[in-house]
Amino acid sequence: MTVMILKMTTVTMLYVILTVLLWKCIQGKKLSAGGKAGIGLVYGICSILSTHFGVDYGHMLLNVRDIGPLAAGLFFDPAAGVIAGVIGGVERYLAGTYWGVGSYTRIACSVSTCLAGFVAAAMHFFIFKRKRPSAVYAFFMGAVMEVFHMYVVFITHREDMNMAFYVVRTCAPPMIVFTGLGMAAASTALEVCVGEWKKPFRRMKGEEIPVSQQFEFWLFVVTALSLVLNLLFSYGLQTQTAVQKAGARLSMISGDILETYSRLQQAERKQEGRNFTDISELLPYFHVGTEGILISFRAEERFLRGHIRGKRCP
């Protein structure tokens, strides 16, 4: 746990430092097409490094890769965010497919990283109107993208909900928190650079009010839709998980019954003429699920009865 916190904190702070340095380099300058591509490439490379320097949990990988396209798109230029997202997402898929890096979540992670760039670009254009988001909004953007990331894990592993729940339970808290805090820290650092941090609660200027009001309106719409979709999604997940568990349990029990009955018939044929009332006299160890009683009726009105012992046949 300590190693994970230190490692993710270090990578997050490197993102913040990089954002500040790039901001100072281009402050007051108009970005050319090459400059936008360059920023996208830099953050795309950072996303790749985040993948390979993430905290490895077997088939899972804890990281803050999505900060790259989010920071590029929200703090600099929409095109830079898209470029960074595509670079980081494609490389994540290749790393999971050919090098086994977090292979279980390769599709969910690659889709989420690519989408983070496009979402950052859309927010930059339509919500923030090419203005830099505040620390609160930046944190919200980072956290929401990681929540969506977790939903994609569920969507891409509908056939294995138990493992998907385990992955999300392990990955969600650190990735949501560190991505959100990383975006908020970068926004705060930029506010310090432009001298706005000294008066964070200042009265808004007239031209800023429509932007914040529009954001609050869409925030309300998104939150309401998220609650409804979350309710429906949770219901579907729990229902599907219950059906999968029941199916797996029935399949296991029926298979065990068939196997035990087959072994019982073989044992009876070997010991014809003896009268048995307990299966354990024929099969000392048998298994049907984890609990219960197996009763085998015979045409001559005798039956064999055995208590389940939870042990596999040797």
DODREN-885541 format. One record per residue (C-alpha): x, y, z; residue number from 1; residue in one letter. Coordinates in steps of 0.001 Angstrom, whole numbers. Example, Ala and Ser with C-alpha at 12.3 -4.5 7.8 and 13.67 -1.06 7.14 Angstrom:
DODREN-885541
@east:12300; north:-4500; up:7800; num:1; residuo:A
@east:13670; north:-1060; up:7140; num:2; residuo:S
This chain:
DODREN-885541
@east:0; north:0; up:0; num:1; residuo:M
@east:2764; north:2440; up:939; num:2; residuo:T
@east:4714; north:1686; up:-2240; num:3; residuo:V
@east:1562; north:2188; up:-4324; num:4; residuo:M
@east:821; north:5567; up:-2711; num:5; residuo:I
@east:4404; north:6795; up:-3102; num:6; residuo:L
@east:4654; north:5635; up:-6704; num:7; residuo:K
@east:1348; north:7142; up:-7808; num:8; residuo:M
@east:2079; north:10374; up:-5907; num:9; residuo:T
@east:5435; north:10703; up:-7659; num:10; residuo:T
@east:3973; north:10166; up:-11133; num:11; residuo:V
@east:1126; north:12584; up:-10396; num:12; residuo:T
@east:3512; north:15312; up:-9250; num:13; residuo:M
@east:5620; north:14825; up:-12377; num:14; residuo:L
@east:2500; north:15532; up:-14435; num:15; residuo:Y
@east:1928; north:18726; up:-12438; num:16; residuo:V
@east:5538; north:19871; up:-12909; num:17; residuo:I
@east:5405; north:19123; up:-16631; num:18; residuo:L
@east:2164; north:21096; up:-16997; num:19; residuo:T
@east:3632; north:24129; up:-15263; num:20; residuo:V
@east:6824; north:24034; up:-17354; num:21; residuo:L
@east:4914; north:23748; up:-20622; num:22; residuo:L
@east:2562; north:26524; up:-19577; num:23; residuo:W
@east:5462; north:28869; up:-18847; num:24; residuo:K
@east:7078; north:28027; up:-22196; num:25; residuo:C
@east:3992; north:28878; up:-24240; num:26; residuo:I
@east:2398; north:31544; up:-22035; num:27; residuo:Q
@east:1235; north:34455; up:-24159; num:28; residuo:G
@east:2025; north:32672; up:-27422; num:29; residuo:K
@east:-390; north:31401; up:-30009; num:30; residuo:K
@east:50; north:27701; up:-30585; num:31; residuo:L
@east:800; north:26620; up:-34136; num:32; residuo:S
@east:-304; north:23276; up:-35544; num:33; residuo:A
@east:3162; north:21930; up:-34820; num:34; residuo:G
@east:3031; north:23222; up:-31254; num:35; residuo:G
@east:-324; north:21545; up:-30640; num:36; residuo:K
@east:987; north:18286; up:-32060; num:37; residuo:A
@east:4121; north:18619; up:-29950; num:38; residuo:G
@east:2161; north:19074; up:-26716; num:39; residuo:I
@east:-47; north:16128; up:-27645; num:40; residuo:G
@east:3035; north:14018; up:-28329; num:41; residuo:L
@east:4635; north:14989; up:-25002; num:42; residuo:V
@east:1531; north:14098; up:-22996; num:43; residuo:Y
@east:1034; north:10949; up:-25089; num:44; residuo:G
@east:4545; north:9818; up:-24159; num:45; residuo:I
@east:3767; north:10620; up:-20526; num:46; residuo:C
@east:656; north:8435; up:-20759; num:47; residuo:S
@east:2805; north:5610; up:-22121; num:48; residuo:I
@east:5287; north:6025; up:-19278; num:49; residuo:L
@east:2410; north:6047; up:-16790; num:50; residuo:S
@east:1336; north:2673; up:-18144; num:51; residuo:T
@east:4758; north:1090; up:-17752; num:52; residuo:H
@east:5552; north:2747; up:-14417; num:53; residuo:F
@east:2168; north:1983; up:-12899; num:54; residuo:G
@east:1645; north:-247; up:-9880; num:55; residuo:V
@east:1309; north:-3842; up:-11109; num:56; residuo:D
@east:-1384; north:-5961; up:-9431; num:57; residuo:Y
@east:-1155; north:-9145; up:-11501; num:58; residuo:G
@east:-3469; north:-8582; up:-14466; num:59; residuo:H
@east:-4351; north:-5081; up:-13185; num:60; residuo:M
@east:-2343; north:-1893; up:-13429; num:61; residuo:L
@east:-2913; north:1086; up:-11123; num:62; residuo:L
@east:-1909; north:4289; up:-12892; num:63; residuo:N
@east:-2790; north:7919; up:-13671; num:64; residuo:V
@east:-2439; north:7601; up:-17447; num:65; residuo:R
@east:-5633; north:9579; up:-18149; num:66; residuo:D
@east:-4122; north:12753; up:-16701; num:67; residuo:I
@east:-2096; north:13083; up:-19915; num:68; residuo:G
@east:-4929; north:13602; up:-22427; num:69; residuo:P
@east:-7071; north:15455; up:-19865; num:70; residuo:L
@east:-4340; north:17971; up:-19048; num:71; residuo:A
@east:-3382; north:18429; up:-22707; num:72; residuo:A
@east:-6970; north:19024; up:-23779; num:73; residuo:G
@east:-8181; north:21148; up:-20861; num:74; residuo:L
@east:-5123; north:23279; up:-20117; num:75; residuo:F
@east:-3640; north:23692; up:-23620; num:76; residuo:F
@east:-5516; north:22779; up:-26783; num:77; residuo:D
@east:-8290; north:20315; up:-27766; num:78; residuo:P
@east:-6201; north:18876; up:-30599; num:79; residuo:A
@east:-3358; north:18181; up:-28172; num:80; residuo:A
@east:-5759; north:16282; up:-25913; num:81; residuo:G
@east:-7019; north:14119; up:-28781; num:82; residuo:V
@east:-3478; north:13335; up:-29932; num:83; residuo:I
@east:-2341; north:12437; up:-26414; num:84; residuo:A
@east:-5415; north:10257; up:-25858; num:85; residuo:G
@east:-4956; north:8322; up:-29093; num:86; residuo:V
@east:-1233; north:7784; up:-28445; num:87; residuo:I
@east:-1746; north:6653; up:-24859; num:88; residuo:G
@east:-4785; north:4504; up:-25676; num:89; residuo:G
@east:-3299; north:2700; up:-28682; num:90; residuo:V
@east:-56; north:1977; up:-26865; num:91; residuo:E
@east:-2022; north:702; up:-23845; num:92; residuo:R
@east:-3833; north:-1801; up:-26050; num:93; residuo:Y
@east:-599; north:-2958; up:-27682; num:94; residuo:L
@east:1139; north:-3281; up:-24315; num:95; residuo:A
@east:-1707; north:-5361; up:-22901; num:96; residuo:G
@east:-2004; north:-7537; up:-26012; num:97; residuo:T
@east:1629; north:-8241; up:-26877; num:98; residuo:Y
@east:3538; north:-7631; up:-23647; num:99; residuo:W
@east:977; north:-8738; up:-21075; num:100; residuo:G
@east:878; north:-5389; up:-19258; num:101; residuo:V
@east:-2457; north:-5359; up:-17401; num:102; residuo:G
@east:-3903; north:-7690; up:-20029; num:103; residuo:S
@east:-7248; north:-8168; up:-18278; num:104; residuo:Y
@east:-8227; north:-4487; up:-18587; num:105; residuo:T
@east:-6429; north:-3618; up:-21831; num:106; residuo:R
@east:-9630; north:-2888; up:-23779; num:107; residuo:I
@east:-11249; north:-824; up:-21016; num:108; residuo:A
@east:-8058; north:1143; up:-20376; num:109; residuo:C
@east:-7315; north:1851; up:-24031; num:110; residuo:S
@east:-10897; north:2960; up:-24739; num:111; residuo:V
@east:-10999; north:5186; up:-21648; num:112; residuo:S
@east:-7683; north:6859; up:-22414; num:113; residuo:T
@east:-8671; north:7598; up:-26021; num:114; residuo:C
@east:-12045; north:8900; up:-24880; num:115; residuo:L
@east:-10418; north:11093; up:-22212; num:116; residuo:A
@east:-8731; north:13090; up:-24987; num:117; residuo:G
@east:-11979; north:13582; up:-26900; num:118; residuo:F
@east:-13933; north:14481; up:-23753; num:119; residuo:V
@east:-11279; north:17025; up:-22747; num:120; residuo:A
@east:-11448; north:18538; up:-26234; num:121; residuo:A
@east:-15249; north:18789; up:-26109; num:122; residuo:A
@east:-15205; north:20334; up:-22634; num:123; residuo:M
@east:-12535; north:22819; up:-23708; num:124; residuo:H
@east:-14691; north:23965; up:-26631; num:125; residuo:F
@east:-18269; north:23808; up:-25422; num:126; residuo:F
@east:-18178; north:24138; up:-21617; num:127; residuo:I
@east:-15095; north:26123; up:-20635; num:128; residuo:F
@east:-15046; north:28172; up:-23858; num:129; residuo:K
@east:-11260; north:27822; up:-24207; num:130; residuo:R
@east:-10703; north:28993; up:-20615; num:131; residuo:K
@east:-8707; north:27094; up:-18054; num:132; residuo:R
@east:-10905; north:25122; up:-15595; num:133; residuo:P
@east:-10615; north:25837; up:-11893; num:134; residuo:S
@east:-9214; north:23304; up:-9451; num:135; residuo:A
@east:-12688; north:22101; up:-8442; num:136; residuo:V
@east:-13806; north:21536; up:-12017; num:137; residuo:Y
@east:-10475; north:19946; up:-12918; num:138; residuo:A
@east:-10810; north:17505; up:-10016; num:139; residuo:F
@east:-14368; north:16725; up:-11121; num:140; residuo:F
@east:-13216; north:16009; up:-14678; num:141; residuo:M
@east:-10425; north:13686; up:-13560; num:142; residuo:G
@east:-12592; north:11778; up:-11086; num:143; residuo:A
@east:-15515; north:11386; up:-13503; num:144; residuo:V
@east:-13269; north:10029; up:-16251; num:145; residuo:M
@east:-11936; north:7370; up:-13893; num:146; residuo:E
@east:-15466; north:6461; up:-12810; num:147; residuo:V
@east:-16323; north:5978; up:-16470; num:148; residuo:F
@east:-13126; north:3946; up:-16786; num:149; residuo:H
@east:-14445; north:1563; up:-14120; num:150; residuo:M
@east:-17795; north:1261; up:-15889; num:151; residuo:Y
@east:-16021; north:264; up:-19084; num:152; residuo:V
@east:-14324; north:-2541; up:-17144; num:153; residuo:V
@east:-17787; north:-3886; up:-16268; num:154; residuo:F
@east:-19091; north:-3438; up:-19805; num:155; residuo:I
@east:-16159; north:-5309; up:-21367; num:156; residuo:T
@east:-16329; north:-8203; up:-18871; num:157; residuo:H
@east:-20034; north:-8967; up:-18609; num:158; residuo:R
@east:-19287; north:-12676; up:-18764; num:159; residuo:E
@east:-17062; north:-12550; up:-15666; num:160; residuo:D
@east:-18649; north:-10129; up:-13211; num:161; residuo:M
@east:-16956; north:-11561; up:-10119; num:162; residuo:N
@east:-13496; north:-10780; up:-11469; num:163; residuo:M
@east:-14681; north:-7432; up:-12822; num:164; residuo:A
@east:-15961; north:-6452; up:-9363; num:165; residuo:F
@east:-12633; north:-7457; up:-7837; num:166; residuo:Y
@east:-10700; north:-5364; up:-10385; num:167; residuo:V
@east:-12900; north:-2302; up:-9871; num:168; residuo:V
@east:-12834; north:-2659; up:-6090; num:169; residuo:R
@east:-9029; north:-2718; up:-6213; num:170; residuo:T
@east:-8381; north:-69; up:-8871; num:171; residuo:C
@east:-11179; north:2475; up:-8415; num:172; residuo:A
@east:-10205; north:4250; up:-5138; num:173; residuo:P
@east:-6540; north:5054; up:-5936; num:174; residuo:P
@east:-7103; north:5847; up:-9618; num:175; residuo:M
@east:-10107; north:8117; up:-9016; num:176; residuo:I
@east:-8438; north:9955; up:-6141; num:177; residuo:V
@east:-5002; north:10424; up:-7734; num:178; residuo:F
@east:-6325; north:11391; up:-11163; num:179; residuo:T
@east:-8707; north:13924; up:-9620; num:180; residuo:G
@east:-6059; north:15343; up:-7294; num:181; residuo:L
@east:-3504; north:15463; up:-10101; num:182; residuo:G
@east:-5817; north:17540; up:-12289; num:183; residuo:M
@east:-6728; north:19800; up:-9357; num:184; residuo:A
@east:-3071; north:20269; up:-8405; num:185; residuo:A
@east:-2142; north:21157; up:-11998; num:186; residuo:A
@east:-4982; north:23698; up:-12188; num:187; residuo:S
@east:-3953; north:25217; up:-8851; num:188; residuo:T
@east:-329; north:25437; up:-9943; num:189; residuo:A
@east:-1380; north:27291; up:-13107; num:190; residuo:L
@east:-3504; north:29661; up:-11034; num:191; residuo:E
@east:-405; north:30455; up:-8992; num:192; residuo:V
@east:1563; north:31086; up:-12187; num:193; residuo:C
@east:-950; north:33664; up:-13448; num:194; residuo:V
@east:-1456; north:35256; up:-10035; num:195; residuo:G
@east:-5046; north:34157; up:-9449; num:196; residuo:E
@east:-4390; north:31963; up:-6417; num:197; residuo:W
@east:-4063; north:34998; up:-4133; num:198; residuo:K
@east:-7762; north:35691; up:-4458; num:199; residuo:K
@east:-9497; north:32384; up:-5161; num:200; residuo:P
@east:-12843; north:33660; up:-3835; num:201; residuo:F
@east:-12837; north:36856; up:-5844; num:202; residuo:R
@east:-16036; north:38161; up:-7420; num:203; residuo:R
@east:-16386; north:36808; up:-10942; num:204; residuo:M
@east:-16124; north:39121; up:-13898; num:205; residuo:K
@east:-19123; north:39602; up:-16119; num:206; residuo:G
@east:-17776; north:37504; up:-18977; num:207; residuo:E
@east:-17057; north:34595; up:-16611; num:208; residuo:E
@east:-20588; north:34249; up:-15290; num:209; residuo:I
@east:-22200; north:32676; up:-18371; num:210; residuo:P
@east:-19459; north:30040; up:-18533; num:211; residuo:V
@east:-19890; north:28994; up:-14906; num:212; residuo:S
@east:-23659; north:29036; up:-15155; num:213; residuo:Q
@east:-23566; north:26924; up:-18270; num:214; residuo:Q
@east:-21204; north:24492; up:-16610; num:215; residuo:F
@east:-23446; north:24235; up:-13541; num:216; residuo:E
@east:-26462; north:23539; up:-15751; num:217; residuo:F
@east:-24696; north:20789; up:-17635; num:218; residuo:W
@east:-23226; north:19487; up:-14393; num:219; residuo:L
@east:-26758; north:19119; up:-13049; num:220; residuo:F
@east:-27904; north:17364; up:-16239; num:221; residuo:V
@east:-24930; north:15010; up:-16233; num:222; residuo:V
@east:-25343; north:14257; up:-12521; num:223; residuo:T
@east:-29054; north:13486; up:-12913; num:224; residuo:A
@east:-28424; north:11251; up:-15902; num:225; residuo:L
@east:-25546; north:9566; up:-14079; num:226; residuo:S
@east:-27774; north:8730; up:-11124; num:227; residuo:L
@east:-30432; north:7199; up:-13375; num:228; residuo:V
@east:-27910; north:5304; up:-15477; num:229; residuo:L
@east:-26065; north:4167; up:-12361; num:230; residuo:N
@east:-29301; north:2762; up:-10908; num:231; residuo:L
@east:-30127; north:896; up:-14121; num:232; residuo:L
@east:-26560; north:-248; up:-14587; num:233; residuo:F
@east:-26258; north:-1497; up:-11002; num:234; residuo:S
@east:-29542; north:-3375; up:-11312; num:235; residuo:Y
@east:-28370; north:-5021; up:-14525; num:236; residuo:G
@east:-24969; north:-5894; up:-13037; num:237; residuo:L
@east:-26387; north:-7405; up:-9876; num:238; residuo:Q
@east:-28990; north:-9373; up:-11813; num:239; residuo:T
@east:-26433; north:-10718; up:-14251; num:240; residuo:Q
@east:-24011; north:-11543; up:-11459; num:241; residuo:T
@east:-26690; north:-13459; up:-9556; num:242; residuo:A
@east:-27662; north:-15396; up:-12687; num:243; residuo:V
@east:-24021; north:-16233; up:-13400; num:244; residuo:Q
@east:-23417; north:-17415; up:-9839; num:245; residuo:K
@east:-26578; north:-19534; up:-9853; num:246; residuo:A
@east:-25693; north:-21039; up:-13227; num:247; residuo:G
@east:-22146; north:-21833; up:-12139; num:248; residuo:A
@east:-23358; north:-23404; up:-8886; num:249; residuo:R
@east:-26012; north:-25525; up:-10624; num:250; residuo:L
@east:-23494; north:-26619; up:-13235; num:251; residuo:S
@east:-20988; north:-27623; up:-10556; num:252; residuo:M
@east:-23541; north:-29501; up:-8462; num:253; residuo:I
@east:-25074; north:-31343; up:-11408; num:254; residuo:S
@east:-21629; north:-32331; up:-12643; num:255; residuo:G
@east:-20658; north:-33569; up:-9185; num:256; residuo:D
@east:-23874; north:-35576; up:-8865; num:257; residuo:I
@east:-23294; north:-37272; up:-12220; num:258; residuo:L
@east:-19688; north:-38036; up:-11337; num:259; residuo:E
@east:-20577; north:-39373; up:-7891; num:260; residuo:T
@east:-23453; north:-41477; up:-9243; num:261; residuo:Y
@east:-21207; north:-42947; up:-11928; num:262; residuo:S
@east:-18556; north:-43856; up:-9359; num:263; residuo:R
@east:-21273; north:-45305; up:-7137; num:264; residuo:L
@east:-22523; north:-47601; up:-9905; num:265; residuo:Q
@east:-19002; north:-48778; up:-10588; num:266; residuo:Q
@east:-18428; north:-49503; up:-6906; num:267; residuo:A
@east:-21726; north:-51411; up:-6583; num:268; residuo:E
@east:-20945; north:-53601; up:-9559; num:269; residuo:R
@east:-17652; north:-54542; up:-7955; num:270; residuo:K
@east:-19356; north:-55543; up:-4689; num:271; residuo:Q
@east:-22580; north:-57261; up:-5810; num:272; residuo:E
@east:-24542; north:-59134; up:-3118; num:273; residuo:G
@east:-23728; north:-56796; up:-231; num:274; residuo:R
@east:-26378; north:-54516; up:1264; num:275; residuo:N
@east:-25387; north:-50889; up:1697; num:276; residuo:F
@east:-27351; north:-48123; up:3304; num:277; residuo:T
@east:-24675; north:-45459; up:3307; num:278; residuo:D
@east:-22798; north:-44295; up:258; num:279; residuo:I
@east:-19741; north:-43727; up:2403; num:280; residuo:S
@east:-19381; north:-47500; up:2668; num:281; residuo:E
@east:-18804; north:-47567; up:-1081; num:282; residuo:L
@east:-17299; north:-44118; up:-1628; num:283; residuo:L
@east:-15418; north:-42835; up:1424; num:284; residuo:P
@east:-14908; north:-39472; up:-295; num:285; residuo:Y
@east:-17315; north:-37795; up:-2654; num:286; residuo:F
@east:-18340; north:-34238; up:-3500; num:287; residuo:H
@east:-21615; north:-32617; up:-4520; num:288; residuo:V
@east:-21312; north:-28880; up:-4159; num:289; residuo:G
@east:-20256; north:-27887; up:-647; num:290; residuo:T
@east:-23179; north:-29118; up:1466; num:291; residuo:E
@east:-26296; north:-31304; up:1308; num:292; residuo:G
@east:-27414; north:-34942; up:1116; num:293; residuo:I
@east:-27336; north:-37375; up:-1801; num:294; residuo:L
@east:-30047; north:-40102; up:-1855; num:295; residuo:I
@east:-30084; north:-42822; up:-4523; num:296; residuo:S
@east:-33316; north:-44874; up:-4783; num:297; residuo:F
@east:-33468; north:-48429; up:-6126; num:298; residuo:R
@east:-36303; north:-50380; up:-7718; num:299; residuo:A
@east:-36280; north:-52917; up:-4871; num:300; residuo:E
@east:-37240; north:-50144; up:-2414; num:301; residuo:E
@east:-33847; north:-49775; up:-889; num:302; residuo:R
@east:-31780; north:-46635; up:-1138; num:303; residuo:F
@east:-28280; north:-45400; up:-575; num:304; residuo:L
@east:-27844; north:-42272; up:1466; num:305; residuo:R
@east:-24778; north:-40104; up:1899; num:306; residuo:G
@east:-23957; north:-36777; up:3558; num:307; residuo:H
@east:-21962; north:-34285; up:1539; num:308; residuo:I
@east:-18482; north:-33893; up:2947; num:309; residuo:R
@east:-17129; north:-31158; up:696; num:310; residuo:G
@east:-14209; north:-33267; up:-528; num:311; residuo:K
@east:-13314; north:-34022; up:-4093; num:312; residuo:R
@east:-13088; north:-37624; up:-5234; num:313; residuo:C
@east:-9439; north:-38718; up:-5246; num:314; residuo:P
